[in-house]
Amino acid sequence: MARSIPAKDRFWAKVKKSKPNDCWVWTGCRHPFGYGMLTLFSPSKHKECAHRISWEIHNGPIPHGLHVLHRCDNPPCVNPDHLFLGTHADNLKDAADKGRMPKGTEHHNAVLSDEDVIMIRRLYSPRIYSTYMLAKQFGVGQSAIFKIISNKNWKAIISA
């Protein structure tokens, strides 16, 4: 989507440029996660991420389904040299590679504790405590139990 000249002027008025290789910091409105936001007035009034606008100003339209990711891992940065395109899977991998994905009890949806995971691994025995029985006991789905006992999830918890 091509940006109009007024949108470009409003965009640049909110960018603090420093050295070319440094982050160019968005000084305007920010999303709670730190990403710069700019309200666009045409064709409909909506907010767009500043780093996406920067990408389009410098590189053209963003292909459908792609995200604009940060090499610098700095959400308010709009320096086009710090941005690259990727899929949702690329975005998740990038976050995991940079240590930004919450794990275990740090995750906001975590139901189990580290101790629960250790206990599940100790109790699991198909003929005594099945995945079904453990799922009911710990209040999670059978797939969660299977992923724990097969070390697909909660890998950092080592059962003694």
PyMOL commands that place a pseudoatom at each C-alpha (Angstrom):
pseudoatom trace, name=CA, resn=MET, resi=1, chain=A, elem=C, hetatm=0, pos=[0.000, 0.000, 0.000]
pseudoatom trace, name=CA, resn=ALA, resi=2, chain=A, elem=C, hetatm=0, pos=[1.619, 3.266, -1.097]
pseudoatom trace, name=CA, resn=ARG, resi=3, chain=A, elem=C, hetatm=0, pos=[1.803, 6.016, 1.496]
pseudoatom trace, name=CA, resn=SER, resi=4, chain=A, elem=C, hetatm=0, pos=[0.709, 9.555, 0.674]
pseudoatom trace, name=CA, resn=ILE, resi=5, chain=A, elem=C, hetatm=0, pos=[3.125, 12.501, 1.057]
pseudoatom trace, name=CA, resn=PRO, resi=6, chain=A, elem=C, hetatm=0, pos=[1.330, 13.857, 4.162]
pseudoatom trace, name=CA, resn=ALA, resi=7, chain=A, elem=C, hetatm=0, pos=[1.694, 10.435, 5.830]
pseudoatom trace, name=CA, resn=LYS, resi=8, chain=A, elem=C, hetatm=0, pos=[5.428, 10.458, 4.994]
pseudoatom trace, name=CA, resn=ASP, resi=9, chain=A, elem=C, hetatm=0, pos=[5.801, 13.980, 6.432]
pseudoatom trace, name=CA, resn=ARG, resi=10, chain=A, elem=C, hetatm=0, pos=[3.962, 12.944, 9.603]
pseudoatom trace, name=CA, resn=PHE, resi=11, chain=A, elem=C, hetatm=0, pos=[6.087, 9.791, 9.786]
pseudoatom trace, name=CA, resn=TRP, resi=12, chain=A, elem=C, hetatm=0, pos=[9.450, 11.612, 9.522]
pseudoatom trace, name=CA, resn=ALA, resi=13, chain=A, elem=C, hetatm=0, pos=[8.363, 14.230, 12.074]
pseudoatom trace, name=CA, resn=LYS, resi=14, chain=A, elem=C, hetatm=0, pos=[8.300, 11.424, 14.674]
pseudoatom trace, name=CA, resn=VAL, resi=15, chain=A, elem=C, hetatm=0, pos=[11.653, 9.781, 13.865]
pseudoatom trace, name=CA, resn=LYS, resi=16, chain=A, elem=C, hetatm=0, pos=[14.838, 10.579, 15.782]
pseudoatom trace, name=CA, resn=LYS, resi=17, chain=A, elem=C, hetatm=0, pos=[17.712, 9.653, 13.457]
pseudoatom trace, name=CA, resn=SER, resi=18, chain=A, elem=C, hetatm=0, pos=[21.186, 9.233, 14.830]
pseudoatom trace, name=CA, resn=LYS, resi=19, chain=A, elem=C, hetatm=0, pos=[24.151, 7.616, 13.090]
pseudoatom trace, name=CA, resn=PRO, resi=20, chain=A, elem=C, hetatm=0, pos=[23.218, 5.602, 9.967]
pseudoatom trace, name=CA, resn=ASN, resi=21, chain=A, elem=C, hetatm=0, pos=[23.970, 2.208, 11.569]
pseudoatom trace, name=CA, resn=ASP, resi=22, chain=A, elem=C, hetatm=0, pos=[22.199, 3.024, 14.845]
pseudoatom trace, name=CA, resn=CYS, resi=23, chain=A, elem=C, hetatm=0, pos=[18.520, 2.584, 15.573]
pseudoatom trace, name=CA, resn=TRP, resi=24, chain=A, elem=C, hetatm=0, pos=[16.231, 5.358, 14.344]
pseudoatom trace, name=CA, resn=VAL, resi=25, chain=A, elem=C, hetatm=0, pos=[13.869, 5.740, 17.283]
pseudoatom trace, name=CA, resn=TRP, resi=26, chain=A, elem=C, hetatm=0, pos=[10.151, 6.385, 16.873]
pseudoatom trace, name=CA, resn=THR, resi=27, chain=A, elem=C, hetatm=0, pos=[9.221, 9.288, 19.180]
pseudoatom trace, name=CA, resn=GLY, resi=28, chain=A, elem=C, hetatm=0, pos=[5.456, 9.249, 18.622]
pseudoatom trace, name=CA, resn=CYS, resi=29, chain=A, elem=C, hetatm=0, pos=[2.679, 7.075, 19.990]
pseudoatom trace, name=CA, resn=ARG, resi=30, chain=A, elem=C, hetatm=0, pos=[3.705, 3.522, 20.922]
pseudoatom trace, name=CA, resn=HIS, resi=31, chain=A, elem=C, hetatm=0, pos=[1.929, 0.220, 21.300]
pseudoatom trace, name=CA, resn=PRO, resi=32, chain=A, elem=C, hetatm=0, pos=[2.203, -1.298, 24.811]
pseudoatom trace, name=CA, resn=PHE, resi=33, chain=A, elem=C, hetatm=0, pos=[4.888, -3.670, 23.413]
pseudoatom trace, name=CA, resn=GLY, resi=34, chain=A, elem=C, hetatm=0, pos=[6.969, -0.644, 22.345]
pseudoatom trace, name=CA, resn=TYR, resi=35, chain=A, elem=C, hetatm=0, pos=[6.256, -0.596, 18.601]
pseudoatom trace, name=CA, resn=GLY, resi=36, chain=A, elem=C, hetatm=0, pos=[5.721, 2.843, 17.098]
pseudoatom trace, name=CA, resn=MET, resi=37, chain=A, elem=C, hetatm=0, pos=[2.195, 3.579, 15.865]
pseudoatom trace, name=CA, resn=LEU, resi=38, chain=A, elem=C, hetatm=0, pos=[0.901, 6.139, 13.379]
pseudoatom trace, name=CA, resn=THR, resi=39, chain=A, elem=C, hetatm=0, pos=[-2.746, 6.849, 12.600]
pseudoatom trace, name=CA, resn=LEU, resi=40, chain=A, elem=C, hetatm=0, pos=[-3.495, 6.771, 8.888]
pseudoatom trace, name=CA, resn=PHE, resi=41, chain=A, elem=C, hetatm=0, pos=[-6.448, 8.796, 7.645]
pseudoatom trace, name=CA, resn=SER, resi=42, chain=A, elem=C, hetatm=0, pos=[-6.977, 7.365, 4.184]
pseudoatom trace, name=CA, resn=PRO, resi=43, chain=A, elem=C, hetatm=0, pos=[-8.960, 5.339, 3.149]
pseudoatom trace, name=CA, resn=SER, resi=44, chain=A, elem=C, hetatm=0, pos=[-10.008, 4.579, 6.724]
pseudoatom trace, name=CA, resn=LYS, resi=45, chain=A, elem=C, hetatm=0, pos=[-8.689, 5.888, 10.008]
pseudoatom trace, name=CA, resn=HIS, resi=46, chain=A, elem=C, hetatm=0, pos=[-6.567, 3.150, 11.558]
pseudoatom trace, name=CA, resn=LYS, resi=47, chain=A, elem=C, hetatm=0, pos=[-3.224, 2.777, 13.327]
pseudoatom trace, name=CA, resn=GLU, resi=48, chain=A, elem=C, hetatm=0, pos=[-0.290, 1.197, 11.534]
pseudoatom trace, name=CA, resn=CYS, resi=49, chain=A, elem=C, hetatm=0, pos=[3.038, 0.093, 12.993]
pseudoatom trace, name=CA, resn=ALA, resi=50, chain=A, elem=C, hetatm=0, pos=[5.780, 2.634, 12.267]
pseudoatom trace, name=CA, resn=HIS, resi=51, chain=A, elem=C, hetatm=0, pos=[8.341, -0.014, 11.316]
pseudoatom trace, name=CA, resn=ARG, resi=52, chain=A, elem=C, hetatm=0, pos=[5.939, -1.330, 8.656]
pseudoatom trace, name=CA, resn=ILE, resi=53, chain=A, elem=C, hetatm=0, pos=[5.487, 2.193, 7.277]
pseudoatom trace, name=CA, resn=SER, resi=54, chain=A, elem=C, hetatm=0, pos=[9.269, 2.613, 7.219]
pseudoatom trace, name=CA, resn=TRP, resi=55, chain=A, elem=C, hetatm=0, pos=[9.618, -0.635, 5.273]
pseudoatom trace, name=CA, resn=GLU, resi=56, chain=A, elem=C, hetatm=0, pos=[7.073, 0.538, 2.702]
pseudoatom trace, name=CA, resn=ILE, resi=57, chain=A, elem=C, hetatm=0, pos=[8.655, 3.984, 2.347]
pseudoatom trace, name=CA, resn=HIS, resi=58, chain=A, elem=C, hetatm=0, pos=[12.064, 2.446, 1.669]
pseudoatom trace, name=CA, resn=ASN, resi=59, chain=A, elem=C, hetatm=0, pos=[11.237, -0.873, -0.034]
pseudoatom trace, name=CA, resn=GLY, resi=60, chain=A, elem=C, hetatm=0, pos=[7.673, -0.747, -1.329]
pseudoatom trace, name=CA, resn=PRO, resi=61, chain=A, elem=C, hetatm=0, pos=[4.616, -2.793, -0.386]
pseudoatom trace, name=CA, resn=ILE, resi=62, chain=A, elem=C, hetatm=0, pos=[4.811, -5.649, 2.088]
pseudoatom trace, name=CA, resn=PRO, resi=63, chain=A, elem=C, hetatm=0, pos=[3.670, -8.887, 0.422]
pseudoatom trace, name=CA, resn=HIS, resi=64, chain=A, elem=C, hetatm=0, pos=[0.475, -10.346, 1.876]
pseudoatom trace, name=CA, resn=GLY, resi=65, chain=A, elem=C, hetatm=0, pos=[1.070, -12.571, 4.880]
pseudoatom trace, name=CA, resn=LEU, resi=66, chain=A, elem=C, hetatm=0, pos=[4.566, -11.329, 5.678]
pseudoatom trace, name=CA, resn=HIS, resi=67, chain=A, elem=C, hetatm=0, pos=[5.721, -9.533, 8.812]
pseudoatom trace, name=CA, resn=VAL, resi=68, chain=A, elem=C, hetatm=0, pos=[8.384, -6.850, 9.189]
pseudoatom trace, name=CA, resn=LEU, resi=69, chain=A, elem=C, hetatm=0, pos=[10.942, -8.075, 11.747]
pseudoatom trace, name=CA, resn=HIS, resi=70, chain=A, elem=C, hetatm=0, pos=[13.731, -6.254, 13.593]
pseudoatom trace, name=CA, resn=ARG, resi=71, chain=A, elem=C, hetatm=0, pos=[17.366, -7.400, 13.369]
pseudoatom trace, name=CA, resn=CYS, resi=72, chain=A, elem=C, hetatm=0, pos=[18.168, -5.048, 16.258]
pseudoatom trace, name=CA, resn=ASP, resi=73, chain=A, elem=C, hetatm=0, pos=[15.377, -6.438, 18.471]
pseudoatom trace, name=CA, resn=ASN, resi=74, chain=A, elem=C, hetatm=0, pos=[14.385, -2.835, 19.346]
pseudoatom trace, name=CA, resn=PRO, resi=75, chain=A, elem=C, hetatm=0, pos=[10.601, -2.361, 18.822]
pseudoatom trace, name=CA, resn=PRO, resi=76, chain=A, elem=C, hetatm=0, pos=[10.633, 1.455, 18.364]
pseudoatom trace, name=CA, resn=CYS, resi=77, chain=A, elem=C, hetatm=0, pos=[13.389, 1.257, 15.710]
pseudoatom trace, name=CA, resn=VAL, resi=78, chain=A, elem=C, hetatm=0, pos=[12.369, 2.265, 12.169]
pseudoatom trace, name=CA, resn=ASN, resi=79, chain=A, elem=C, hetatm=0, pos=[15.824, 2.142, 10.532]
pseudoatom trace, name=CA, resn=PRO, resi=80, chain=A, elem=C, hetatm=0, pos=[15.208, 0.227, 7.262]
pseudoatom trace, name=CA, resn=ASP, resi=81, chain=A, elem=C, hetatm=0, pos=[18.653, -1.402, 7.535]
pseudoatom trace, name=CA, resn=HIS, resi=82, chain=A, elem=C, hetatm=0, pos=[17.474, -3.048, 10.759]
pseudoatom trace, name=CA, resn=LEU, resi=83, chain=A, elem=C, hetatm=0, pos=[14.270, -4.462, 9.225]
pseudoatom trace, name=CA, resn=PHE, resi=84, chain=A, elem=C, hetatm=0, pos=[13.616, -7.614, 7.213]
pseudoatom trace, name=CA, resn=LEU, resi=85, chain=A, elem=C, hetatm=0, pos=[10.585, -9.529, 5.974]
pseudoatom trace, name=CA, resn=GLY, resi=86, chain=A, elem=C, hetatm=0, pos=[9.547, -12.902, 7.325]
pseudoatom trace, name=CA, resn=THR, resi=87, chain=A, elem=C, hetatm=0, pos=[6.607, -15.203, 7.890]
pseudoatom trace, name=CA, resn=HIS, resi=88, chain=A, elem=C, hetatm=0, pos=[4.834, -15.653, 11.220]
pseudoatom trace, name=CA, resn=ALA, resi=89, chain=A, elem=C, hetatm=0, pos=[6.955, -18.784, 11.758]
pseudoatom trace, name=CA, resn=ASP, resi=90, chain=A, elem=C, hetatm=0, pos=[10.114, -16.743, 11.036]
pseudoatom trace, name=CA, resn=ASN, resi=91, chain=A, elem=C, hetatm=0, pos=[8.971, -14.178, 13.601]
pseudoatom trace, name=CA, resn=LEU, resi=92, chain=A, elem=C, hetatm=0, pos=[8.449, -16.862, 16.260]
pseudoatom trace, name=CA, resn=LYS, resi=93, chain=A, elem=C, hetatm=0, pos=[11.811, -18.484, 15.478]
pseudoatom trace, name=CA, resn=ASP, resi=94, chain=A, elem=C, hetatm=0, pos=[13.542, -15.095, 15.625]
pseudoatom trace, name=CA, resn=ALA, resi=95, chain=A, elem=C, hetatm=0, pos=[11.974, -14.410, 19.034]
pseudoatom trace, name=CA, resn=ALA, resi=96, chain=A, elem=C, hetatm=0, pos=[12.983, -17.850, 20.324]
pseudoatom trace, name=CA, resn=ASP, resi=97, chain=A, elem=C, hetatm=0, pos=[16.535, -17.484, 18.963]
pseudoatom trace, name=CA, resn=LYS, resi=98, chain=A, elem=C, hetatm=0, pos=[16.839, -14.157, 20.787]
pseudoatom trace, name=CA, resn=GLY, resi=99, chain=A, elem=C, hetatm=0, pos=[15.488, -15.613, 24.058]
pseudoatom trace, name=CA, resn=ARG, resi=100, chain=A, elem=C, hetatm=0, pos=[12.241, -13.619, 24.039]
pseudoatom trace, name=CA, resn=MET, resi=101, chain=A, elem=C, hetatm=0, pos=[9.804, -16.537, 24.243]
pseudoatom trace, name=CA, resn=PRO, resi=102, chain=A, elem=C, hetatm=0, pos=[8.551, -17.214, 27.764]
pseudoatom trace, name=CA, resn=LYS, resi=103, chain=A, elem=C, hetatm=0, pos=[9.014, -20.776, 28.918]
pseudoatom trace, name=CA, resn=GLY, resi=104, chain=A, elem=C, hetatm=0, pos=[7.489, -22.856, 31.657]
pseudoatom trace, name=CA, resn=THR, resi=105, chain=A, elem=C, hetatm=0, pos=[5.953, -20.892, 34.507]
pseudoatom trace, name=CA, resn=GLU, resi=106, chain=A, elem=C, hetatm=0, pos=[7.023, -17.597, 32.872]
pseudoatom trace, name=CA, resn=HIS, resi=107, chain=A, elem=C, hetatm=0, pos=[4.367, -18.108, 30.187]
pseudoatom trace, name=CA, resn=HIS, resi=108, chain=A, elem=C, hetatm=0, pos=[1.168, -16.169, 30.918]
pseudoatom trace, name=CA, resn=ASN, resi=109, chain=A, elem=C, hetatm=0, pos=[-1.009, -19.232, 30.213]
pseudoatom trace, name=CA, resn=ALA, resi=110, chain=A, elem=C, hetatm=0, pos=[1.037, -21.669, 32.322]
pseudoatom trace, name=CA, resn=VAL, resi=111, chain=A, elem=C, hetatm=0, pos=[-1.190, -23.975, 34.359]
pseudoatom trace, name=CA, resn=LEU, resi=112, chain=A, elem=C, hetatm=0, pos=[1.491, -26.294, 35.688]
pseudoatom trace, name=CA, resn=SER, resi=113, chain=A, elem=C, hetatm=0, pos=[4.397, -25.608, 38.005]
pseudoatom trace, name=CA, resn=ASP, resi=114, chain=A, elem=C, hetatm=0, pos=[7.891, -27.053, 37.685]
pseudoatom trace, name=CA, resn=GLU, resi=115, chain=A, elem=C, hetatm=0, pos=[7.022, -29.429, 40.519]
pseudoatom trace, name=CA, resn=ASP, resi=116, chain=A, elem=C, hetatm=0, pos=[3.897, -30.600, 38.649]
pseudoatom trace, name=CA, resn=VAL, resi=117, chain=A, elem=C, hetatm=0, pos=[6.000, -31.441, 35.595]
pseudoatom trace, name=CA, resn=ILE, resi=118, chain=A, elem=C, hetatm=0, pos=[8.470, -33.438, 37.681]
pseudoatom trace, name=CA, resn=MET, resi=119, chain=A, elem=C, hetatm=0, pos=[5.589, -35.293, 39.349]
pseudoatom trace, name=CA, resn=ILE, resi=120, chain=A, elem=C, hetatm=0, pos=[3.896, -36.036, 35.994]
pseudoatom trace, name=CA, resn=ARG, resi=121, chain=A, elem=C, hetatm=0, pos=[7.110, -37.537, 34.639]
pseudoatom trace, name=CA, resn=ARG, resi=122, chain=A, elem=C, hetatm=0, pos=[7.572, -39.611, 37.790]
pseudoatom trace, name=CA, resn=LEU, resi=123, chain=A, elem=C, hetatm=0, pos=[3.968, -40.865, 37.874]
pseudoatom trace, name=CA, resn=TYR, resi=124, chain=A, elem=C, hetatm=0, pos=[3.529, -41.698, 34.208]
pseudoatom trace, name=CA, resn=SER, resi=125, chain=A, elem=C, hetatm=0, pos=[3.213, -45.387, 33.611]
pseudoatom trace, name=CA, resn=PRO, resi=126, chain=A, elem=C, hetatm=0, pos=[0.683, -46.463, 30.951]
pseudoatom trace, name=CA, resn=ARG, resi=127, chain=A, elem=C, hetatm=0, pos=[-0.804, -49.230, 33.060]
pseudoatom trace, name=CA, resn=ILE, resi=128, chain=A, elem=C, hetatm=0, pos=[-0.888, -47.266, 36.342]
pseudoatom trace, name=CA, resn=TYR, resi=129, chain=A, elem=C, hetatm=0, pos=[-1.136, -43.536, 35.540]
pseudoatom trace, name=CA, resn=SER, resi=130, chain=A, elem=C, hetatm=0, pos=[-2.157, -42.977, 31.919]
pseudoatom trace, name=CA, resn=THR, resi=131, chain=A, elem=C, hetatm=0, pos=[-2.020, -39.641, 30.098]
pseudoatom trace, name=CA, resn=TYR, resi=132, chain=A, elem=C, hetatm=0, pos=[-5.796, -39.480, 30.550]
pseudoatom trace, name=CA, resn=MET, resi=133, chain=A, elem=C, hetatm=0, pos=[-5.591, -39.935, 34.333]
pseudoatom trace, name=CA, resn=LEU, resi=134, chain=A, elem=C, hetatm=0, pos=[-2.733, -37.430, 34.705]
pseudoatom trace, name=CA, resn=ALA, resi=135, chain=A, elem=C, hetatm=0, pos=[-4.553, -34.893, 32.530]
pseudoatom trace, name=CA, resn=LYS, resi=136, chain=A, elem=C, hetatm=0, pos=[-7.626, -35.091, 34.763]
pseudoatom trace, name=CA, resn=GLN, resi=137, chain=A, elem=C, hetatm=0, pos=[-5.544, -34.926, 37.947]
pseudoatom trace, name=CA, resn=PHE, resi=138, chain=A, elem=C, hetatm=0, pos=[-3.507, -31.874, 36.835]
pseudoatom trace, name=CA, resn=GLY, resi=139, chain=A, elem=C, hetatm=0, pos=[-6.279, -30.058, 34.947]
pseudoatom trace, name=CA, resn=VAL, resi=140, chain=A, elem=C, hetatm=0, pos=[-4.696, -30.064, 31.499]
pseudoatom trace, name=CA, resn=GLY, resi=141, chain=A, elem=C, hetatm=0, pos=[-5.278, -31.903, 28.221]
pseudoatom trace, name=CA, resn=GLN, resi=142, chain=A, elem=C, hetatm=0, pos=[-3.854, -35.294, 27.363]
pseudoatom trace, name=CA, resn=SER, resi=143, chain=A, elem=C, hetatm=0, pos=[-1.739, -33.718, 24.624]
pseudoatom trace, name=CA, resn=ALA, resi=144, chain=A, elem=C, hetatm=0, pos=[-0.067, -31.505, 27.251]
pseudoatom trace, name=CA, resn=ILE, resi=145, chain=A, elem=C, hetatm=0, pos=[0.776, -34.584, 29.320]
pseudoatom trace, name=CA, resn=PHE, resi=146, chain=A, elem=C, hetatm=0, pos=[2.116, -36.420, 26.256]
pseudoatom trace, name=CA, resn=LYS, resi=147, chain=A, elem=C, hetatm=0, pos=[4.336, -33.451, 25.341]
pseudoatom trace, name=CA, resn=ILE, resi=148, chain=A, elem=C, hetatm=0, pos=[5.698, -33.360, 28.908]
pseudoatom trace, name=CA, resn=ILE, resi=149, chain=A, elem=C, hetatm=0, pos=[6.498, -37.075, 29.131]
pseudoatom trace, name=CA, resn=SER, resi=150, chain=A, elem=C, hetatm=0, pos=[8.058, -37.079, 25.657]
pseudoatom trace, name=CA, resn=ASN, resi=151, chain=A, elem=C, hetatm=0, pos=[10.151, -33.983, 26.501]
pseudoatom trace, name=CA, resn=LYS, resi=152, chain=A, elem=C, hetatm=0, pos=[8.626, -31.880, 23.715]
pseudoatom trace, name=CA, resn=ASN, resi=153, chain=A, elem=C, hetatm=0, pos=[7.505, -29.293, 26.278]
pseudoatom trace, name=CA, resn=TRP, resi=154, chain=A, elem=C, hetatm=0, pos=[9.093, -28.266, 29.566]
pseudoatom trace, name=CA, resn=LYS, resi=155, chain=A, elem=C, hetatm=0, pos=[12.493, -29.459, 28.318]
pseudoatom trace, name=CA, resn=ALA, resi=156, chain=A, elem=C, hetatm=0, pos=[14.306, -27.280, 30.861]
pseudoatom trace, name=CA, resn=ILE, resi=157, chain=A, elem=C, hetatm=0, pos=[12.778, -29.238, 33.751]
pseudoatom trace, name=CA, resn=ILE, resi=158, chain=A, elem=C, hetatm=0, pos=[14.947, -32.228, 34.475]
pseudoatom trace, name=CA, resn=SER, resi=159, chain=A, elem=C, hetatm=0, pos=[13.244, -34.922, 36.499]
pseudoatom trace, name=CA, resn=ALA, resi=160, chain=A, elem=C, hetatm=0, pos=[15.346, -36.271, 39.321]
for i in range(1, 160): cmd.bond("trace and resi %d" % i, "trace and resi %d" % (i + 1))
show_as sticks, trace
zoom trace
